Amino acid sequence: MRNKIIVLLGVIILLIFSQWLTVKFLYAHKLGAGKTEFFAKVYNLKMGVIEEDSDNINIYLKDFFKNKDFADKLIQAQTTLKDQNITEEEIADLVWNKLLKHAWLSKVADENNIEINNEDIAYYINAVGGQENLEKNIASQGVSIDEYKEFLIRPDILAAKVYDHLIASFKDERGVLKIQEAYALLEAEEGENWDEVVEEYSEDMNLSKNSFWLAEEELINMYEPIIEIEVGEFSKIIQVPVGYVIWHLDSILEDDEQVMREVRGIFVHSKSIDNFFDDYLETVNVNRKY
């Protein structure tokens, strides 16, 4: 009986040692891709860890291999990318960076109850011409529509939703303060100092100094506040996809068919999603294991 126990313990120790050795070889890139992917799934191995003060965020190897397989398909299907002879190491780095950013986006989404639903995906697909058109475009890329949704569409929507949240929550202190300062100066002199404020604050002189015309039907979304102002007046601050703008109405041209408005704007760039991500990385320690 005792001998059996000793043998059993020996087998267990040998098994544990072999598993430990396998993992060591795996992280040292000594196993083939197929074996590495298999053991990554079996042992739920980590590719890396984002170490925060309160908690850690794990990035798993199984997700790396799924995303890399998708990237490989796209590269092989696109001649321009294939001809660049992108190395395995470069592809791995691209996938790692994507997973790292996605981990942060998911964290922000979870903390703020940001979700992606079927309506979001349907809206995205319609915006690029509809599902039939999308399937037609990706047919030659060697990927399915489901893969395209999982690895491209959903991450894009997540990034857009998180970005909207960060901007709406006034996380962009620089941009918000700058456009608010510009507005306060205009308000103090009822817009008479428009040119001076443009010189000091606008980050797009083409938009500020070269006017353009808008028809009545074009006064929607970011142009809609122009309807509320008279010639010579300026609008409230408007948030647009890449920044903030204050519109100035130069003139109105009316005829029997339509009304045209001549406008200019003071524009301030908002912080990009990559800027927000870079700020986050400065507050954590990232440990890549594979």
C-alpha positions as CSV (number, residue, x, y, z in Angstrom):
1,M,0.0,0.0,0.0
2,R,2.8,2.3,1.0
3,N,4.6,1.6,-2.3
4,K,1.5,2.4,-4.2
5,I,1.2,5.8,-2.4
6,I,4.8,6.6,-3.2
7,V,4.3,5.7,-6.8
8,L,1.2,7.8,-7.0
9,L,2.9,10.8,-5.4
10,G,5.8,10.3,-7.8
11,V,3.4,10.4,-10.8
12,I,1.6,13.5,-9.4
13,I,5.0,15.3,-8.9
14,L,6.1,14.3,-12.3
15,L,2.8,15.5,-13.8
16,I,3.1,18.9,-12.0
17,F,6.7,19.2,-13.1
18,S,5.9,18.4,-16.7
19,Q,3.1,21.0,-16.7
20,W,5.4,23.6,-15.1
21,L,8.1,22.8,-17.7
22,T,5.6,23.0,-20.6
23,V,4.5,26.4,-19.4
24,K,8.1,27.6,-19.1
25,F,8.9,26.4,-22.7
26,L,5.7,28.0,-23.9
27,Y,6.6,31.5,-22.5
28,A,10.1,31.0,-23.8
29,H,8.6,30.5,-27.3
30,K,10.1,27.0,-27.5
31,L,6.8,25.3,-28.5
32,G,5.2,25.4,-31.9
33,A,2.2,27.7,-32.5
34,G,-0.3,24.9,-32.4
35,K,0.9,23.5,-29.1
36,T,1.2,26.9,-27.6
37,E,-2.3,27.8,-28.5
38,F,-3.6,24.4,-27.2
39,F,-1.9,24.8,-23.8
40,A,-2.9,28.5,-23.6
41,K,-6.6,27.4,-23.8
42,V,-6.2,24.4,-21.4
43,Y,-4.4,26.3,-18.7
44,N,-6.1,29.7,-19.4
45,L,-2.6,31.3,-19.6
46,K,-2.0,35.0,-19.5
47,M,-0.3,37.0,-22.2
48,G,0.1,39.9,-19.9
49,V,-1.2,41.8,-16.9
50,I,-2.2,45.5,-16.3
51,E,-1.3,46.1,-12.7
52,E,-3.4,48.8,-11.1
53,D,-3.4,50.0,-7.5
54,S,-6.7,48.4,-6.7
55,D,-6.8,45.4,-9.0
56,N,-5.1,43.6,-12.0
57,I,-6.5,43.2,-15.5
58,N,-5.5,40.0,-17.2
59,I,-5.0,39.7,-20.9
60,Y,-5.2,36.0,-22.0
61,L,-3.2,34.1,-24.6
62,K,-6.3,32.5,-26.0
63,D,-7.5,35.9,-27.0
64,F,-4.2,36.7,-28.5
65,F,-4.3,33.7,-30.8
66,K,-7.8,34.3,-31.9
67,N,-7.0,37.9,-32.8
68,K,-3.7,36.9,-34.4
69,D,-5.4,34.3,-36.6
70,F,-7.8,37.0,-37.8
71,A,-5.0,39.4,-38.5
72,D,-3.1,36.7,-40.4
73,K,-6.1,36.1,-42.6
74,L,-6.5,39.8,-43.5
75,I,-2.8,40.2,-44.2
76,Q,-2.7,37.2,-46.5
77,A,-5.8,38.4,-48.3
78,Q,-4.5,41.9,-49.0
79,T,-1.7,42.1,-51.5
80,T,-0.5,45.5,-50.3
81,L,0.0,44.2,-46.8
82,K,1.3,40.8,-47.9
83,D,4.0,42.5,-50.0
84,Q,5.3,44.5,-47.0
85,N,6.6,41.2,-45.5
86,I,5.3,42.0,-42.0
87,T,7.1,39.8,-39.6
88,E,5.5,37.5,-37.0
89,E,7.0,39.7,-34.3
90,E,5.4,42.8,-35.8
91,I,2.0,41.1,-36.0
92,A,2.3,39.9,-32.4
93,D,3.1,43.4,-31.3
94,L,0.1,44.9,-33.2
95,V,-2.3,42.3,-31.6
96,W,-0.8,42.8,-28.2
97,N,-1.4,46.6,-28.5
98,K,-4.9,46.0,-29.6
99,L,-5.7,43.7,-26.7
100,L,-4.0,46.1,-24.2
101,K,-6.2,49.0,-25.4
102,H,-9.3,46.8,-25.5
103,A,-8.7,45.8,-21.9
104,W,-8.8,49.4,-20.9
105,L,-11.8,50.2,-23.0
106,S,-13.7,47.2,-21.4
107,K,-12.7,48.4,-18.0
108,V,-14.1,51.9,-18.6
109,A,-17.2,50.4,-20.2
110,D,-17.8,48.0,-17.2
111,E,-17.4,50.8,-14.7
112,N,-19.9,53.1,-16.5
113,N,-22.5,50.5,-17.7
114,I,-21.6,51.0,-21.3
115,E,-22.9,48.2,-23.5
116,I,-23.0,47.2,-27.1
117,N,-26.4,45.9,-28.4
118,N,-27.7,44.5,-31.7
119,E,-29.0,48.0,-32.6
120,D,-25.5,49.4,-32.4
121,I,-24.1,46.7,-34.7
122,A,-27.0,47.1,-37.1
123,Y,-26.5,50.9,-37.2
124,Y,-22.8,50.4,-37.9
125,I,-23.4,48.0,-40.7
126,N,-26.0,50.2,-42.3
127,A,-23.6,53.1,-42.1
128,V,-21.1,51.2,-44.3
129,G,-23.7,50.3,-46.9
130,G,-25.6,47.4,-45.3
131,Q,-24.9,43.7,-44.6
132,E,-25.0,42.6,-48.2
133,N,-22.5,45.2,-49.2
134,L,-20.3,44.4,-46.3
135,E,-20.3,40.7,-46.9
136,K,-19.4,41.4,-50.6
137,N,-16.5,43.5,-49.6
138,I,-15.0,41.0,-47.1
139,A,-15.6,38.0,-49.3
140,S,-12.1,38.1,-50.7
141,Q,-10.5,38.7,-47.3
142,G,-10.9,35.1,-46.0
143,V,-13.0,36.1,-43.0
144,S,-16.6,35.5,-42.1
145,I,-19.1,38.3,-41.2
146,D,-19.2,36.9,-37.7
147,E,-15.4,37.2,-37.4
148,Y,-15.6,40.7,-38.8
149,K,-18.2,41.7,-36.2
150,E,-16.2,40.2,-33.4
151,F,-12.8,41.5,-34.2
152,L,-13.5,44.8,-36.0
153,I,-17.0,46.1,-35.6
154,R,-17.6,45.5,-31.9
155,P,-14.2,46.9,-30.9
156,D,-14.8,50.0,-33.1
157,I,-18.2,50.6,-31.5
158,L,-16.8,50.0,-28.0
159,A,-14.1,52.6,-28.6
160,A,-16.6,55.1,-30.0
161,K,-19.0,54.7,-27.0
162,V,-16.2,54.9,-24.4
163,Y,-14.9,58.0,-26.2
164,D,-18.3,59.7,-26.2
165,H,-18.6,58.9,-22.4
166,L,-15.2,60.4,-21.7
167,I,-15.9,63.6,-23.7
168,A,-19.4,64.0,-22.2
169,S,-18.0,63.5,-18.7
170,F,-15.7,66.5,-19.2
171,K,-12.6,64.3,-19.0
172,D,-11.0,66.4,-21.7
173,E,-10.0,69.3,-19.4
174,R,-7.7,71.0,-21.8
175,G,-10.1,71.2,-24.7
176,V,-13.1,72.1,-22.6
177,L,-11.3,74.8,-20.7
178,K,-9.9,76.3,-23.9
179,I,-13.2,76.6,-25.7
180,Q,-14.9,77.9,-22.6
181,E,-12.3,80.6,-22.3
182,A,-12.8,81.6,-25.9
183,Y,-16.6,81.7,-25.4
184,A,-16.3,83.8,-22.2
185,L,-14.1,86.4,-24.0
186,L,-16.6,86.6,-26.9
187,E,-19.5,87.0,-24.5
188,A,-17.7,89.8,-22.6
189,E,-17.5,91.9,-25.8
190,E,-20.6,90.5,-27.5
191,G,-18.5,89.0,-30.3
192,E,-16.9,92.3,-31.3
193,N,-13.5,90.7,-30.6
194,W,-14.1,87.7,-32.8
195,D,-10.9,88.1,-34.8
196,E,-8.7,88.5,-31.7
197,V,-10.2,85.4,-30.1
198,V,-9.7,83.5,-33.3
199,E,-6.0,84.3,-33.3
200,E,-5.5,83.2,-29.7
201,Y,-7.8,80.2,-29.5
202,S,-8.7,78.6,-32.8
203,E,-6.8,75.5,-33.8
204,D,-8.1,75.4,-37.4
205,M,-7.5,78.7,-39.1
206,N,-9.0,77.5,-42.3
207,L,-12.3,77.0,-40.6
208,S,-12.0,80.4,-38.8
209,K,-10.9,82.6,-41.6
210,N,-12.5,81.1,-44.7
211,S,-16.3,81.2,-44.5
212,F,-18.6,78.6,-46.2
213,W,-22.2,78.4,-47.1
214,L,-24.9,76.1,-45.6
215,A,-28.3,75.5,-47.0
216,E,-31.3,75.2,-44.7
217,E,-31.5,71.4,-45.0
218,E,-27.8,71.2,-43.9
219,L,-28.5,72.9,-40.5
220,I,-28.6,69.6,-38.5
221,N,-26.6,68.2,-35.7
222,M,-23.5,70.3,-35.2
223,Y,-24.8,73.1,-37.5
224,E,-28.3,73.3,-36.0
225,P,-27.4,76.1,-33.4
226,I,-26.7,78.4,-36.3
227,I,-30.5,78.7,-36.8
228,E,-30.8,80.4,-33.4
229,I,-28.4,83.3,-34.1
230,E,-28.6,86.5,-36.2
231,V,-26.0,87.9,-38.6
232,G,-22.9,89.0,-36.6
233,E,-23.7,86.8,-33.7
234,F,-21.9,83.6,-32.4
235,S,-23.4,80.3,-31.3
236,K,-23.1,78.4,-28.1
237,I,-20.3,75.8,-27.8
238,I,-21.0,72.7,-29.9
239,Q,-19.3,69.4,-29.4
240,V,-18.4,67.8,-32.7
241,P,-16.7,64.4,-33.4
242,V,-13.2,65.6,-33.1
243,G,-13.5,68.8,-31.0
244,Y,-15.5,71.8,-30.0
245,V,-16.7,74.7,-32.2
246,I,-18.3,78.1,-31.8
247,W,-20.0,79.2,-35.0
248,H,-20.2,82.8,-36.3
249,L,-22.9,83.8,-38.8
250,D,-21.5,86.2,-41.3
251,S,-24.5,86.7,-43.6
252,I,-27.7,85.3,-44.9
253,L,-28.7,85.0,-48.5
254,E,-32.3,84.5,-49.4
255,D,-34.1,83.8,-52.7
256,D,-37.3,82.3,-53.8
257,E,-35.9,78.7,-53.6
258,Q,-33.8,78.6,-50.4
259,V,-32.0,80.3,-47.6
260,M,-28.2,80.1,-47.4
261,R,-26.1,81.0,-44.4
262,E,-22.4,82.1,-44.5
263,V,-20.5,80.8,-41.4
264,R,-17.1,80.6,-39.8
265,G,-16.0,78.9,-36.6
266,I,-13.6,78.8,-33.8
267,F,-12.4,75.2,-33.4
268,V,-10.5,73.5,-30.6
269,H,-9.4,69.9,-30.8
270,S,-10.7,67.4,-28.3
271,K,-8.4,64.9,-26.7
272,S,-8.4,61.7,-28.9
273,I,-9.2,58.2,-27.6
274,D,-5.4,57.4,-27.9
275,N,-4.6,60.4,-25.8
276,F,-6.9,59.1,-23.1
277,F,-5.4,55.7,-23.3
278,D,-1.8,57.1,-23.1
279,D,-2.9,59.0,-19.9
280,Y,-4.2,55.7,-18.5
281,L,-1.0,53.8,-19.2
282,E,1.0,56.4,-17.2
283,T,-1.0,55.4,-14.1
284,V,-0.4,51.6,-14.3
285,N,2.3,49.1,-14.8
286,V,2.0,46.8,-17.8
287,N,3.7,43.4,-17.7
288,R,3.8,41.5,-21.0
289,K,4.5,37.8,-20.4
290,Y,4.5,36.4,-23.9
